[in-house]
Structures are given as structure tokens and as C-alpha cells.
Amino acid sequence: MTINELAHEYEQQYKILSARLDAMKPLLNVYRGNDLVLLRRKIRIYYDMACECKRTASMLFGYYDEEDLYD
């Protein structure tokens, strides 16, 4: 697997996590009490994971560009 292929994998995971987040957001208006607390926690975890996937994909896509800076 190349670095660009790995970057695409991370980008795909970002899209999957983002879609799950979009599906959970409407539930914020429905859930109450402890269920709402758990939903918010789950949303935060998915959000953090999505951000990390996006950051990692960006770093990997730019990996070879950064090497050119040091040549």
C-alpha cells in the first residue's frame, strides 16, 4: 500500500464518520436525560475520530511535498 492509498483510506473513514455524525445530530432534539448525555459523548468521540482521520489524510497527501522542501 502506498502513502497516497493510505491517505485515501483515512479520507474514506472521515467520510463514513461524518455521515454517522450527520445521522446522529437530529437525535439531539429527541433524546433527554442520561440518553442525551450518552449521545453527546458518542457524537464527541465520532467528531474527534473524524477530525483525526482528516488530519492524518492531509498529512499523508502532503508527505512527498514536504520531502521536496528539504532537497
ZADO-1210 file (C-alpha; in nm, 4 decimals, padded with zeros to 6 digits):
<atoms>
<atom x="00.0000" y="00.0000" z="00.0000" code="MET" pos="1"/>
<atom x="00.1357" y="00.3412" z="-00.0947" code="THR" pos="2"/>
<atom x="00.1160" y="00.6514" z="00.1202" code="ILE" pos="3"/>
<atom x="-00.1446" y="00.8008" z="-00.1131" code="ASN" pos="4"/>
<atom x="-00.3567" y="00.4862" z="-00.0893" code="GLU" pos="5"/>
<atom x="-00.3341" y="00.5057" z="00.2886" code="LEU" pos="6"/>
<atom x="-00.4346" y="00.8721" z="00.2719" code="ALA" pos="7"/>
<atom x="-00.7402" y="00.7751" z="00.0678" code="HIS" pos="8"/>
<atom x="-00.8310" y="00.5139" z="00.3317" code="GLU" pos="9"/>
<atom x="-00.8205" y="00.7790" z="00.6025" code="TYR" pos="10"/>
<atom x="-01.0235" y="01.0140" z="00.3853" code="GLU" pos="11"/>
<atom x="-01.2843" y="00.7415" z="00.3321" code="GLN" pos="12"/>
<atom x="-01.3057" y="00.6804" z="00.7081" code="GLN" pos="13"/>
<atom x="-01.3519" y="01.0550" z="00.7578" code="TYR" pos="14"/>
<atom x="-01.6487" y="01.0480" z="00.5195" code="LYS" pos="15"/>
<atom x="-01.8026" y="00.7477" z="00.6962" code="ILE" pos="16"/>
<atom x="-01.7657" y="00.9088" z="01.0390" code="LEU" pos="17"/>
<atom x="-01.9044" y="01.2389" z="00.9101" code="SER" pos="18"/>
<atom x="-02.2101" y="01.0598" z="00.7723" code="ALA" pos="19"/>
<atom x="-02.2674" y="00.8925" z="01.1096" code="ARG" pos="20"/>
<atom x="-02.2395" y="01.2313" z="01.2799" code="LEU" pos="21"/>
<atom x="-02.4938" y="01.3799" z="01.0413" code="ASP" pos="22"/>
<atom x="-02.7315" y="01.0939" z="01.1196" code="ALA" pos="23"/>
<atom x="-02.6940" y="01.1405" z="01.4968" code="MET" pos="24"/>
<atom x="-02.7367" y="01.5190" z="01.5116" code="LYS" pos="25"/>
<atom x="-03.1176" y="01.5204" z="01.4691" code="PRO" pos="26"/>
<atom x="-03.1421" y="01.2919" z="01.7719" code="LEU" pos="27"/>
<atom x="-03.0135" y="01.5771" z="01.9900" code="LEU" pos="28"/>
<atom x="-03.3654" y="01.7236" z="01.9731" code="ASN" pos="29"/>
<atom x="-03.5282" y="01.3936" z="02.0662" code="VAL" pos="30"/>
<atom x="-03.3186" y="01.2442" z="02.3463" code="TYR" pos="31"/>
<atom x="-03.3461" y="01.3601" z="02.7068" code="ARG" pos="32"/>
<atom x="-03.1661" y="01.2991" z="03.0339" code="GLY" pos="33"/>
<atom x="-02.8964" y="01.0343" z="03.0506" code="ASN" pos="34"/>
<atom x="-02.9640" y="00.9248" z="02.6921" code="ASP" pos="35"/>
<atom x="-02.8834" y="01.2773" z="02.5757" code="LEU" pos="36"/>
<atom x="-02.5603" y="01.2789" z="02.7773" code="VAL" pos="37"/>
<atom x="-02.4568" y="00.9474" z="02.6222" code="LEU" pos="38"/>
<atom x="-02.5469" y="01.0692" z="02.2730" code="LEU" pos="39"/>
<atom x="-02.3415" y="01.3861" z="02.3175" code="ARG" pos="40"/>
<atom x="-02.0470" y="01.1787" z="02.4378" code="ARG" pos="41"/>
<atom x="-02.0774" y="00.9488" z="02.1375" code="LYS" pos="42"/>
<atom x="-02.1006" y="01.2457" z="01.8999" code="ILE" pos="43"/>
<atom x="-01.7896" y="01.3978" z="02.0551" code="ARG" pos="44"/>
<atom x="-01.5961" y="01.0726" z="02.0129" code="ILE" pos="45"/>
<atom x="-01.7035" y="01.0382" z="01.6490" code="TYR" pos="46"/>
<atom x="-01.6180" y="01.4046" z="01.5891" code="TYR" pos="47"/>
<atom x="-01.2695" y="01.3621" z="01.7376" code="ASP" pos="48"/>
<atom x="-01.2130" y="01.0475" z="01.5317" code="MET" pos="49"/>
<atom x="-01.3293" y="01.2201" z="01.2121" code="ALA" pos="50"/>
<atom x="-01.1005" y="01.5177" z="01.2747" code="CYS" pos="51"/>
<atom x="-00.8062" y="01.2876" z="01.3357" code="GLU" pos="52"/>
<atom x="-00.8762" y="01.0967" z="01.0137" code="CYS" pos="53"/>
<atom x="-00.8962" y="01.4232" z="00.8187" code="LYS" pos="54"/>
<atom x="-00.5692" y="01.5496" z="00.9707" code="ARG" pos="55"/>
<atom x="-00.3917" y="01.2228" z="00.9027" code="THR" pos="56"/>
<atom x="-00.5158" y="01.2112" z="00.5422" code="ALA" pos="57"/>
<atom x="-00.3958" y="01.5684" z="00.4854" code="SER" pos="58"/>
<atom x="-00.0546" y="01.4898" z="00.6306" code="MET" pos="59"/>
<atom x="-00.0207" y="01.1781" z="00.4179" code="LEU" pos="60"/>
<atom x="-00.1334" y="01.3507" z="00.0975" code="PHE" pos="61"/>
<atom x="00.1331" y="01.6156" z="00.1576" code="GLY" pos="62"/>
<atom x="00.4042" y="01.3711" z="00.2642" code="TYR" pos="63"/>
<atom x="00.6021" y="01.3786" z="-00.0603" code="TYR" pos="64"/>
<atom x="00.5597" y="01.7543" z="-00.0966" code="ASP" pos="65"/>
<atom x="00.7318" y="01.8068" z="00.2388" code="GLU" pos="66"/>
<atom x="01.0270" y="01.5900" z="00.1325" code="GLU" pos="67"/>
<atom x="01.0803" y="01.8202" z="-00.1672" code="ASP" pos="68"/>
<atom x="01.1263" y="02.1116" z="00.0734" code="LEU" pos="69"/>
<atom x="01.4396" y="01.9555" z="00.2181" code="TYR" pos="70"/>
<atom x="01.6085" y="01.8638" z="-00.1123" code="ASP" pos="71"/>
</atoms>
